[in-house]
Amino acid sequence: MKRLLFPVLFLTICASTYAGSLNKSKKDSIIAKKCEVCHTRTSPGIVHDWENSLHAKAKVTCIDCHEAEKTDADARAHEGVYISALVSPADCSRCHPQQVSDFNNSLHVKAASFIQNLEGDRAGDNVLAYHVEGKAAAIMGCEKCHGSQVKVIDGKLDPETWPNNGIGRVNPDGSKGSCTACHTRHKFSIAEARRPETCGTCHMGPDHPQLEIYNESKHGVIYASEGHEWNMDISTGAWDTRHHRAPTCATCHMSGIGELTSTHDVSSRLSWELEWPRTAKTENWQEKRSKMKAVCLSCHSQGWTDNHYLQFDNVVKLYNEEYFDPIKEGMDALYRENYLTKDKFDEEIEFKYFEFWHHEGRRARMGASMMAPDFTQWHGFYELAKHRLELKNMMQEIRHKKDQDEQYHKK
């Protein structure tokens, strides 16, 4: 854990707390200036970003974030001091304690575990990434969003695990997460983190196309039309419907709006677990739904909001009971009765089943949740209906072929 170099005055800027120096030592100032001068030559983009950041205005310098103790696992000697290239949430928490505390309660902090040590149907992600596709693909693909454990070998960051800005990254100091996944170095812009494109770095594609779903929705259409005119730099406590005509991802999931306070727990307003094979209610789901409804009520009526959730819940019920449950029951029977091996993804039907819930099922549910009709219908339930039939036929064929083979060998 890097030490706090000097007493701090907490400045409320854009609803985040930045450290300002009360009594910065002359030595620290000299080191900070040395960093700036040298990196202006070697990596000018970093310095330019910092110069235009709120950190610079609050007199937070390179050494304030990057200085390390000699005993830190990732510390290295550099120009007369010990530094770490990796700044973790534990470091950021010295000035942003509430944001890091919220983050530590979110699903984001668990992101690395979603592709590691999985069981049941969810183990498909892990097996596909590291065994079927290959480790190099997993490192450059899955781990760049989910994060991985950053290892230190002989005092150096392991090149197989660094660089990595995945949201659930496990850091050498034991903390989890990467603030720069959303607030990119070294400007750490609030406006950037509020834009849907930032979330779309990871939340896009066939299995979780939230960005594409948002773009199709009326919210996304309004943002595309006039979002460039909105003031995204307003402080968190004041940023509300006066400053944006439609919500972005951050508005619904994080922003202080109406009676809600801002949060970095992006899952604190989610009442359904839509990414799971079978949709399940989250813990304290009524409270979480009440919070999300409060966001909706900033622009919509109570009746409109309640009816949206009624329609959305009906979609979830339809998916669970008419699509997932029958196919899951059929697949379980094939495994139980030894028509399929216990190995994952060594048979064609396992790929089809995986895409059934992991791609098509998610698109149908997520499309409904964020009001994107084409994703709910054609990318979702149409595909589900078509592949439900194909899966049932494949199950029958697997049984018939194996039974025939067994009869043949008995003769």
TIVOKE-61247 format. One record per residue (C-alpha): x negated, y negated, z; residue in three letters. Coordinates in pm, 1 decimal, decimal comma. Each point is the difference from the previous one (the first is absolute). Example, Ala and Ser with C-alpha at 12.3 -4.5 7.8 and 13.67 -1.06 7.14 Angstrom:
@east: -1230,0&north: 450,0&up: 780,0&type: ALA
@east: -137,0&north: -344,0&up: -66,0&type: SER
! end
This chain:
@east: 0,0&north: 0,0&up: 0,0&type: MET
@east: -152,3&north: -331,0&up: -102,1&type: LYS
@east: -40,6&north: -254,8&up: 279,1&type: ARG
@east: 183,9&north: -327,7&up: 18,9&type: LEU
@east: -265,0&north: -257,9&up: -72,1&type: LEU
@east: 158,8&north: -301,9&up: 159,9&type: PHE
@east: 306,4&north: -119,2&up: 190,1&type: PRO
@east: 293,2&north: -57,9&up: -231,3&type: VAL
@east: 279,7&north: -246,2&up: -31,5&type: LEU
@east: 302,4&north: 167,5&up: -152,3&type: PHE
@east: 141,7&north: -205,1&up: -280,3&type: LEU
@east: 349,7&north: 69,2&up: -129,7&type: THR
@east: -41,4&north: -15,1&up: -375,7&type: ILE
@east: 248,0&north: 171,3&up: -230,5&type: CYS
@east: 130,5&north: 199,8&up: 297,0&type: ALA
@east: -332,9&north: 180,1&up: 37,7&type: SER
@east: -250,3&north: -79,1&up: 273,2&type: THR
@east: -342,2&north: -106,9&up: -111,5&type: TYR
@east: -304,7&north: -51,2&up: 217,1&type: ALA
@east: -149,5&north: -347,0&up: 15,2&type: GLY
@east: -330,3&north: -64,6&up: 169,2&type: SER
@east: -17,0&north: -189,8&up: 325,7&type: LEU
@east: -364,0&north: 55,5&up: 72,6&type: ASN
@east: -173,7&north: 176,3&up: -284,5&type: LYS
@east: -371,3&north: 36,4&up: 68,1&type: SER
@east: -255,8&north: -165,3&up: -223,1&type: LYS
@east: -144,1&north: 343,3&up: -80,3&type: LYS
@east: 335,7&north: 129,9&up: -119,0&type: ASP
@east: 49,4&north: -305,5&up: -218,3&type: SER
@east: -341,3&north: 48,7&up: -158,7&type: ILE
@east: 72,3&north: 368,4&up: -71,3&type: ILE
@east: 339,8&north: -84,7&up: -149,4&type: ALA
@east: -154,0&north: -263,6&up: -227,1&type: LYS
@east: -270,3&north: 245,1&up: -105,2&type: LYS
@east: 270,3&north: 250,2&up: -101,1&type: CYS
@east: 177,6&north: -264,9&up: -203,8&type: GLU
@east: -312,5&north: -120,0&up: -180,5&type: VAL
@east: -123,7&north: 349,1&up: -87,3&type: CYS
@east: 336,3&north: 137,2&up: -109,7&type: HIS
@east: 62,0&north: -305,2&up: -216,1&type: THR
@east: -282,6&north: 140,6&up: -213,2&type: ARG
@east: 67,3&north: 373,6&up: 29,2&type: THR
@east: 381,1&north: 18,2&up: 16,3&type: SER
@east: 146,2&north: -347,7&up: -61,4&type: PRO
@east: 357,0&north: 129,4&up: -31,6&type: GLY
@east: -0,6&north: 97,0&up: 365,8&type: ILE
@east: -113,9&north: -342,8&up: 110,7&type: VAL
@east: 246,7&north: -177,9&up: -226,8&type: HIS
@east: 286,6&north: 205,8&up: 140,2&type: ASP
@east: -105,8&north: -72,0&up: 356,0&type: TRP
@east: -34,4&north: -372,5&up: -67,5&type: GLU
@east: 365,2&north: -6,1&up: -111,1&type: ASN
@east: 126,2&north: 205,1&up: 293,8&type: SER
@east: 169,7&north: -91,4&up: 324,7&type: LEU
@east: -292,2&north: 167,8&up: 172,9&type: HIS
@east: -234,1&north: -265,4&up: -135,8&type: ALA
@east: 233,4&north: -277,0&up: 115,8&type: LYS
@east: 2,2&north: 152,6&up: 346,8&type: ALA
@east: -382,0&north: 29,0&up: -9,2&type: LYS
@east: 1,7&north: 379,3&up: 5,8&type: VAL
@east: -321,5&north: 102,4&up: -176,5&type: THR
@east: -151,8&north: 315,4&up: -150,0&type: CYS
@east: -188,2&north: 89,9&up: 316,0&type: ILE
@east: 310,7&north: -37,3&up: 216,9&type: ASP
@east: 160,2&north: 295,5&up: -177,7&type: CYS
@east: -297,9&north: 203,8&up: -118,5&type: HIS
@east: -245,5&north: -11,0&up: 293,1&type: GLU
@east: -31,4&north: 336,5&up: 173,2&type: ALA
@east: -155,8&north: 139,1&up: 311,0&type: GLU
@east: -316,0&north: 201,7&up: -55,8&type: LYS
@east: 176,6&north: 305,0&up: 143,5&type: THR
@east: 295,4&north: -17,3&up: -242,7&type: ASP
@east: 15,1&north: 304,5&up: -226,3&type: ALA
@east: 2,5&north: -209,6&up: -317,1&type: ASP
@east: -243,1&north: -272,1&up: 111,9&type: ALA
@east: -304,2&north: -81,8&up: -211,0&type: ARG
@east: -279,5&north: -252,5&up: 43,8&type: ALA
@east: 31,0&north: -289,3&up: -243,6&type: HIS
@east: -185,3&north: -332,6&up: 1,0&type: GLU
@east: -72,3&north: 7,7&up: 370,2&type: GLY
@east: 344,0&north: 114,0&up: 121,5&type: VAL
@east: 206,3&north: 316,9&up: 2,2&type: TYR
@east: 299,8&north: -1,7&up: -230,0&type: ILE
@east: 263,4&north: 232,3&up: -139,7&type: SER
@east: 139,6&north: -29,3&up: -350,6&type: ALA
@east: 323,1&north: 152,5&up: 128,4&type: LEU
@east: 226,8&north: -229,9&up: 200,4&type: VAL
@east: 265,6&north: 206,5&up: 173,3&type: SER
@east: 340,0&north: -87,0&up: 152,0&type: PRO
@east: -168,2&north: 28,3&up: 340,1&type: ALA
@east: -218,2&north: -294,0&up: -103,2&type: ASP
@east: 293,2&north: -194,8&up: -142,2&type: CYS
@east: 200,0&north: 60,4&up: 319,6&type: SER
@east: -222,4&north: -238,7&up: 193,9&type: ARG
@east: 181,0&north: -285,1&up: -171,3&type: CYS
@east: 309,1&north: 179,2&up: -133,8&type: HIS
@east: 103,0&north: 227,9&up: 288,5&type: PRO
@east: 374,1&north: 6,1&up: -71,2&type: GLN
@east: -40,0&north: 75,8&up: -369,3&type: GLN
@east: -232,5&north: 292,7&up: 72,4&type: VAL
@east: 224,6&north: 127,1&up: 279,5&type: SER
@east: 298,1&north: -1,4&up: -238,2&type: ASP
@east: -203,1&north: 172,9&up: -268,5&type: PHE
@east: -102,2&north: 273,4&up: 244,0&type: ASN
@east: 368,4&north: 88,6&up: 41,9&type: ASN
@east: 68,6&north: 19,3&up: -374,2&type: SER
@east: -0,6&north: 282,8&up: -253,0&type: LEU
@east: -287,1&north: -176,0&up: -174,3&type: HIS
@east: -236,6&north: 90,6&up: 283,0&type: VAL
@east: 79,4&north: 368,8&up: -59,4&type: LYS
@east: -55,0&north: -14,7&up: -376,3&type: ALA
@east: -322,4&north: 203,8&up: -3,6&type: ALA
@east: 170,3&north: 284,3&up: 185,7&type: SER
@east: 265,6&north: 21,8&up: -273,5&type: PHE
@east: -257,1&north: 153,9&up: -235,2&type: ILE
@east: -184,4&north: 201,0&up: 264,6&type: GLN
@east: 103,0&north: 277,8&up: 237,8&type: ASN
@east: 352,2&north: 23,9&up: -141,3&type: LEU
@east: 236,8&north: 288,3&up: 53,0&type: GLU
@east: 306,0&north: 132,9&up: -181,9&type: GLY
@east: 117,9&north: -170,7&up: -319,8&type: ASP
@east: -203,4&north: -313,0&up: 74,9&type: ARG
@east: -316,8&north: 211,5&up: -19,6&type: ALA
@east: 41,8&north: -23,0&up: -376,8&type: GLY
@east: -168,0&north: -341,1&up: -8,8&type: ASP
@east: -304,0&north: 132,5&up: 182,3&type: ASN
@east: -35,4&north: 321,3&up: -202,2&type: VAL
@east: 48,8&north: -180,6&up: -330,6&type: LEU
@east: -251,1&north: -272,8&up: 79,7&type: ALA
@east: -289,5&north: 196,9&up: 140,9&type: TYR
@east: 42,1&north: 350,0&up: -141,0&type: HIS
@east: 197,4&north: -3,7&up: -325,1&type: VAL
@east: -114,2&north: -335,7&up: -141,9&type: GLU
@east: -342,1&north: -24,0&up: 165,1&type: GLY
@east: -171,5&north: -196,0&up: 275,8&type: LYS
@east: -133,7&north: -276,0&up: -226,4&type: ALA
@east: 353,2&north: -70,5&up: -124,7&type: ALA
@east: 127,5&north: -16,2&up: 357,4&type: ALA
@east: -273,4&north: -242,1&up: 106,0&type: ILE
@east: 60,6&north: -239,6&up: -289,6&type: MET
@east: 375,4&north: 50,2&up: 3,3&type: GLY
@east: 183,3&north: 96,0&up: 317,8&type: CYS
@east: -256,6&north: -134,4&up: 243,5&type: GLU
@east: -16,9&north: -346,3&up: -158,5&type: LYS
@east: 357,5&north: -61,8&up: 114,6&type: CYS
@east: 40,7&north: 233,7&up: 296,8&type: HIS
@east: -349,8&north: -46,5&up: 136,0&type: GLY
@east: -243,1&north: 256,6&up: 132,8&type: SER
@east: -243,4&north: 39,3&up: 286,7&type: GLN
@east: -299,9&north: -223,1&up: -65,5&type: VAL
@east: -308,4&north: 192,8&up: 107,2&type: LYS
@east: -346,5&north: -123,9&up: 91,8&type: VAL
@east: -298,4&north: 214,8&up: -97,6&type: ILE
@east: -348,5&north: -93,7&up: 121,5&type: ASP
@east: 119,1&north: -350,6&up: 81,0&type: GLY
@east: 152,0&north: -55,8&up: -344,2&type: LYS
@east: 359,8&north: 7,5&up: -112,2&type: LEU
@east: 63,0&north: 328,3&up: -180,7&type: ASP
@east: 40,4&north: -75,7&up: -374,2&type: PRO
@east: 274,1&north: 262,8&up: -27,3&type: GLU
@east: 210,8&north: -190,8&up: 253,5&type: THR
@east: -105,3&north: -361,8&up: -61,9&type: TRP
@east: 112,8&north: -229,3&up: -156,5&type: PRO
@east: 356,5&north: 70,7&up: 110,8&type: ASN
@east: 272,6&north: -253,3&up: 75,4&type: ASN
@east: 282,5&north: 251,4&up: 39,0&type: GLY
@east: 269,1&north: -122,1&up: 236,8&type: ILE
@east: -47,5&north: 291,7&up: 243,2&type: GLY
@east: -379,1&north: 7,0&up: -8,8&type: ARG
@east: -164,2&north: 151,0&up: 310,1&type: VAL
@east: -286,9&north: -231,1&up: 92,6&type: ASN
@east: -334,1&north: 85,7&up: 167,7&type: PRO
@east: 110,2&north: -185,7&up: 314,9&type: ASP
@east: 303,8&north: 228,4&up: 31,1&type: GLY
@east: 258,7&north: -255,7&up: -108,4&type: SER
@east: 233,9&north: 72,4&up: -289,5&type: LYS
@east: 99,6&north: -218,0&up: -290,4&type: GLY
@east: -135,5&north: -255,9&up: -240,6&type: SER
@east: 127,5&north: -356,7&up: 19,6&type: CYS
@east: -162,4&north: -71,0&up: -336,4&type: THR
@east: 233,2&north: 246,7&up: -170,1&type: ALA
@east: 251,5&north: -285,3&up: -5,5&type: CYS
@east: -203,9&north: -310,4&up: 94,0&type: HIS
@east: -288,6&north: 47,7&up: -240,2&type: THR
@east: -350,1&north: -121,3&up: 78,4&type: ARG
@east: -112,1&north: -267,1&up: 57,6&type: HIS
@east: 287,5&north: -240,4&up: -33,6&type: LYS
@east: 246,0&north: 215,4&up: 195,9&type: PHE
@east: 290,5&north: -181,5&up: -160,5&type: SER
@east: 345,0&north: 7,8&up: 160,4&type: ILE
@east: 157,0&north: -90,6&up: -334,0&type: ALA
@east: -167,5&north: 294,8&up: -172,0&type: GLU
@east: 120,1&north: 244,2&up: 265,0&type: ALA
@east: 356,7&north: -127,8&up: -39,4&type: ARG
@east: 17,9&north: 71,2&up: -372,0&type: ARG
@east: 148,4&north: 331,5&up: -119,9&type: PRO
@east: -297,6&north: 58,4&up: -229,3&type: GLU
@east: -218,0&north: 55,9&up: 308,7&type: THR
@east: 228,7&north: 274,0&up: 130,6&type: CYS
@east: 10,1&north: 141,2&up: -352,8&type: GLY
@east: -367,8&north: 91,0&up: 21,9&type: THR
@east: 117,0&north: 316,9&up: 174,5&type: CYS
@east: 379,5&north: -2,7&up: -13,9&type: HIS
@east: 44,1&north: 76,0&up: -368,6&type: MET
@east: -0,4&north: 297,6&up: -233,0&type: GLY
@east: 215,8&north: 311,0&up: -42,5&type: PRO
@east: 19,2&north: 100,9&up: 366,2&type: ASP
@east: 52,0&north: -332,2&up: 178,7&type: HIS
@east: 80,8&north: -270,4&up: -258,7&type: PRO
@east: 104,7&north: -271,0&up: 243,0&type: GLN
@east: -157,8&north: -274,5&up: -211,7&type: LEU
@east: 179,0&north: 113,7&up: -315,2&type: GLU
@east: 323,7&north: 40,8&up: 196,9&type: ILE
@east: -36,5&north: -351,3&up: 140,4&type: TYR
@east: -67,2&north: -140,8&up: -347,5&type: ASN
@east: 323,3&north: 156,8&up: -128,3&type: GLU
@east: 209,1&north: -129,1&up: 289,6&type: SER
@east: 163,0&north: -342,7&up: -1,7&type: LYS
@east: -243,9&north: -101,5&up: 271,2&type: HIS
@east: -288,8&north: 80,2&up: -232,9&type: GLY
@east: 162,8&north: -173,3&up: -296,9&type: VAL
@east: 32,7&north: -321,1&up: 201,1&type: ILE
@east: -360,2&north: 28,5&up: 119,4&type: TYR
@east: -124,5&north: 53,9&up: -356,2&type: ALA
@east: 194,1&north: -303,9&up: -116,9&type: SER
@east: -100,7&north: -251,6&up: 262,9&type: GLU
@east: -230,6&north: 163,2&up: 256,8&type: GLY
@east: -296,0&north: -195,5&up: -132,3&type: HIS
@east: 171,7&north: -315,0&up: 129,6&type: GLU
@east: 46,6&north: 123,4&up: 355,9&type: TRP
@east: -227,3&north: -119,0&up: 278,5&type: ASN
@east: -153,3&north: 322,7&up: 125,5&type: MET
@east: -235,6&north: -175,2&up: 241,3&type: ASP
@east: 264,7&north: -113,2&up: 248,4&type: ILE
@east: -74,7&north: 120,3&up: 353,0&type: SER
@east: 167,3&north: 325,4&up: 96,6&type: THR
@east: 223,8&north: -153,1&up: 262,8&type: GLY
@east: 146,6&north: -246,2&up: -250,4&type: ALA
@east: 6,1&north: 200,7&up: -324,8&type: TRP
@east: 365,6&north: 71,3&up: -74,5&type: ASP
@east: 273,0&north: -41,3&up: -263,4&type: THR
@east: -88,2&north: -366,0&up: -44,4&type: ARG
@east: -323,4&north: 109,0&up: -161,5&type: HIS
@east: 108,7&north: 301,7&up: -206,6&type: HIS
@east: 326,2&north: 74,4&up: -176,0&type: ARG
@east: -45,2&north: 375,8&up: 12,4&type: ALA
@east: -202,6&north: 225,1&up: 231,6&type: PRO
@east: -333,4&north: 157,2&up: -77,3&type: THR
@east: -113,8&north: 325,7&up: 160,5&type: CYS
@east: -151,0&north: -196,6&up: 287,2&type: ALA
@east: 323,2&north: -191,2&up: 60,8&type: THR
@east: 205,3&north: 310,6&up: 69,1&type: CYS
@east: -259,7&north: 211,0&up: 174,6&type: HIS
@east: -213,5&north: -252,0&up: 188,9&type: MET
@east: 111,3&north: -360,9&up: 0,8&type: SER
@east: 155,8&north: -196,2&up: 280,0&type: GLY
@east: 332,1&north: -96,3&up: -153,3&type: ILE
@east: 322,6&north: -99,6&up: 171,0&type: GLY
@east: -23,9&north: 124,8&up: 357,2&type: GLU
@east: -276,8&north: 250,0&up: -77,7&type: LEU
@east: -361,2&north: -52,5&up: 95,9&type: THR
@east: -276,4&north: 85,8&up: -244,5&type: SER
@east: -173,0&north: 336,0&up: 28,0&type: THR
@east: -280,9&north: 202,7&up: -153,3&type: HIS
@east: 191,2&north: 319,0&up: 76,6&type: ASP
@east: 136,5&north: 53,4&up: -350,2&type: VAL
@east: 210,9&north: 295,6&up: 115,0&type: SER
@east: 178,8&north: -180,9&up: 283,7&type: SER
@east: 307,3&north: -66,8&up: -217,3&type: ARG
@east: 29,1&north: 337,9&up: -176,3&type: LEU
@east: 292,6&north: 219,6&up: 103,4&type: SER
@east: -67,3&north: 286,9&up: -245,1&type: TRP
@east: -319,1&north: 197,4&up: -75,0&type: GLU
@east: 34,9&north: -6,2&up: -378,9&type: LEU
@east: -342,4&north: 140,2&up: -80,6&type: GLU
@east: 65,8&north: 335,2&up: 167,4&type: TRP
@east: 125,5&north: 300,7&up: -198,0&type: PRO
@east: 331,2&north: -15,3&up: 187,9&type: ARG
@east: 107,9&north: -344,5&up: 114,9&type: THR
@east: 12,0&north: -40,4&up: 376,1&type: ALA
@east: 90,7&north: -285,2&up: 230,7&type: LYS
@east: -290,6&north: -179,1&up: 162,9&type: THR
@east: -44,1&north: -28,8&up: 373,5&type: GLU
@east: 224,1&north: -275,6&up: 139,3&type: ASN
@east: 155,6&north: -28,6&up: -344,8&type: TRP
@east: 300,2&north: -207,3&up: 112,2&type: GLN
@east: -227,3&north: -269,6&up: 140,4&type: GLU
@east: -213,7&north: 1,9&up: -312,9&type: LYS
@east: 303,2&north: -21,1&up: -226,5&type: ARG
@east: 133,5&north: -290,8&up: 201,0&type: SER
@east: -325,3&north: -185,6&up: -63,5&type: LYS
@east: 10,2&north: 63,2&up: -374,0&type: MET
@east: 363,8&north: -102,8&up: -15,2&type: LYS
@east: -99,4&north: -325,1&up: 168,7&type: ALA
@east: -228,7&north: -65,8&up: -297,7&type: VAL
@east: 285,1&north: 68,0&up: -243,6&type: CYS
@east: 232,2&north: -229,9&up: 193,9&type: LEU
@east: -229,9&north: -293,4&up: -68,7&type: SER
@east: 152,6&north: -4,9&up: -349,8&type: CYS
@east: 287,4&north: 252,0&up: -9,6&type: HIS
@east: 330,4&north: 37,0&up: 186,5&type: SER
@east: 60,4&north: 260,5&up: 268,1&type: GLN
@east: 237,5&north: 190,1&up: -227,9&type: GLY
@east: -246,7&north: 3,2&up: -290,0&type: TRP
@east: -278,0&north: 123,8&up: 228,1&type: THR
@east: 206,4&north: 270,1&up: 169,3&type: ASP
@east: 132,4&north: 127,0&up: -334,1&type: ASN
@east: -349,3&north: 17,3&up: -149,3&type: HIS
@east: -111,0&north: 223,6&up: 284,5&type: TYR
@east: 311,6&north: 215,1&up: -35,7&type: LEU
@east: -78,6&north: 57,5&up: -369,1&type: GLN
@east: -366,3&north: 60,6&up: 77,9&type: PHE
@east: 82,0&north: 253,0&up: 272,9&type: ASP
@east: 227,9&north: 183,6&up: -243,5&type: ASN
@east: -292,6&north: 33,2&up: -241,5&type: VAL
@east: -215,7&north: 145,3&up: 276,7&type: VAL
@east: 273,3&north: 248,7&up: 94,1&type: LYS
@east: 45,1&north: 101,7&up: -363,8&type: LEU
@east: -372,1&north: 58,4&up: -47,9&type: TYR
@east: -45,2&north: 193,2&up: 324,8&type: ASN
@east: 302,0&north: 228,3&up: -27,4&type: GLU
@east: 57,6&north: 49,6&up: -372,7&type: GLU
@east: -351,7&north: -9,1&up: -135,7&type: TYR
@east: -275,3&north: 61,5&up: 253,2&type: PHE
@east: 162,3&north: 251,4&up: 235,9&type: ASP
@east: 104,6&north: 259,6&up: -263,9&type: PRO
@east: -337,0&north: -12,1&up: -176,4&type: ILE
@east: -192,4&north: 13,4&up: 326,2&type: LYS
@east: 204,3&north: 304,1&up: 105,9&type: GLU
@east: -77,7&north: 173,7&up: -329,1&type: GLY
@east: -372,9&north: -73,4&up: 23,0&type: MET
@east: -17,9&north: 117,1&up: 362,5&type: ASP
@east: 165,2&north: 327,7&up: -102,2&type: ALA
@east: -257,0&north: 56,5&up: -275,6&type: LEU
@east: -285,6&north: -43,4&up: 248,0&type: TYR
@east: 170,3&north: 204,6&up: 270,2&type: ARG
@east: 71,4&north: 289,1&up: -234,7&type: GLU
@east: -350,9&north: -11,2&up: -153,6&type: ASN
@east: 106,7&north: -106,8&up: -346,7&type: TYR
@east: -252,1&north: -286,5&up: 35,1&type: LEU
@east: -346,6&north: 7,0&up: 151,7&type: THR
@east: -81,0&north: -201,0&up: 311,2&type: LYS
@east: -253,8&north: -207,2&up: -194,4&type: ASP
@east: 109,1&north: -345,5&up: -113,5&type: LYS
@east: 18,8&north: -99,8&up: -366,7&type: PHE
@east: -106,9&north: 329,7&up: -148,9&type: ASP
@east: 338,6&north: 43,2&up: -168,9&type: GLU
@east: 185,2&north: -228,7&up: -236,6&type: GLU
@east: 317,4&north: -25,8&up: 206,7&type: ILE
@east: -194,4&north: -157,0&up: 287,2&type: GLU
@east: -94,0&north: -298,9&up: -215,5&type: PHE
@east: 362,7&north: -36,7&up: -108,8&type: LYS
@east: 125,3&north: 20,6&up: 358,9&type: TYR
@east: -259,2&north: -250,9&up: 118,5&type: PHE
@east: 101,0&north: -255,6&up: -263,3&type: GLU
@east: 367,4&north: 66,5&up: 78,9&type: PHE
@east: -24,8&north: -156,8&up: 345,3&type: TRP
@east: -329,7&north: -188,4&up: -18,3&type: HIS
@east: 75,2&north: -186,3&up: -324,9&type: HIS
@east: 364,2&north: 19,6&up: -103,3&type: GLU
@east: 149,9&north: 21,6&up: 349,2&type: GLY
@east: -199,5&north: -297,3&up: 122,8&type: ARG
@east: 88,0&north: -209,9&up: -303,3&type: ARG
@east: 372,4&north: 66,8&up: 45,7&type: ALA
@east: -4,2&north: -87,6&up: 368,4&type: ARG
@east: -237,2&north: -295,2&up: -18,5&type: MET
@east: 180,3&north: -139,4&up: -303,6&type: GLY
@east: 325,1&north: 2,2&up: 196,7&type: ALA
@east: -158,2&north: -159,2&up: 305,5&type: SER
@east: -139,1&north: -294,8&up: -199,3&type: MET
@east: 286,9&north: -35,1&up: -248,4&type: MET
@east: -161,1&north: 118,3&up: -323,1&type: ALA
@east: 276,3&north: 187,9&up: -187,5&type: PRO
@east: -216,7&north: 142,4&up: -278,8&type: ASP
@east: -239,1&north: 158,2&up: 247,7&type: PHE
@east: 290,5&north: 138,7&up: 200,5&type: THR
@east: 165,4&north: 146,2&up: -308,2&type: GLN
@east: -226,8&north: 83,0&up: -296,3&type: TRP
@east: -334,5&north: 24,0&up: 178,9&type: HIS
@east: 165,9&north: 155,9&up: 302,2&type: GLY
@east: 322,6&north: 200,7&up: 0,9&type: PHE
@east: -2,2&north: 82,8&up: -370,6&type: TYR
@east: -344,3&north: 156,1&up: 37,6&type: GLU
@east: 108,7&north: 171,3&up: 320,4&type: LEU
@east: 308,3&north: 150,4&up: -166,8&type: ALA
@east: -197,8&north: 120,6&up: -301,5&type: LYS
@east: -279,6&north: 152,6&up: 205,0&type: HIS
@east: 236,0&north: 148,6&up: 258,1&type: ARG
@east: 135,4&north: 216,1&up: -281,0&type: LEU
@east: -348,8&north: 80,7&up: -128,3&type: GLU
@east: -117,6&north: 97,5&up: 346,8&type: LEU
@east: 297,3&north: 230,3&up: 53,8&type: LYS
@east: -68,0&north: 166,3&up: -334,7&type: ASN
@east: -369,1&north: 36,7&up: 82,9&type: MET
@east: 86,8&north: 160,9&up: 333,3&type: MET
@east: 219,3&north: 255,5&up: -175,2&type: GLN
@east: -268,6&north: 70,8&up: -257,6&type: GLU
@east: -266,5&north: 50,2&up: 268,4&type: ILE
@east: 219,9&north: 248,4&up: 182,9&type: ARG
@east: 98,9&north: 182,6&up: -317,6&type: HIS
@east: -355,6&north: 28,8&up: -132,2&type: LYS
@east: -147,3&north: 124,8&up: 326,5&type: LYS
@east: 283,6&north: 247,4&up: 54,3&type: ASP
@east: -49,2&north: 132,8&up: -353,6&type: GLN
@east: -375,3&north: 33,6&up: 55,3&type: ASP
@east: 54,4&north: 191,2&up: 321,0&type: GLU
@east: 246,0&north: 234,9&up: -168,4&type: GLN
@east: -246,5&north: 59,0&up: -283,3&type: TYR
@east: -283,8&north: 92,4&up: 235,7&type: HIS
@east: 224,5&north: 242,7&up: 189,3&type: LYS
@east: 58,8&north: 204,4&up: -314,2&type: LYS
! end
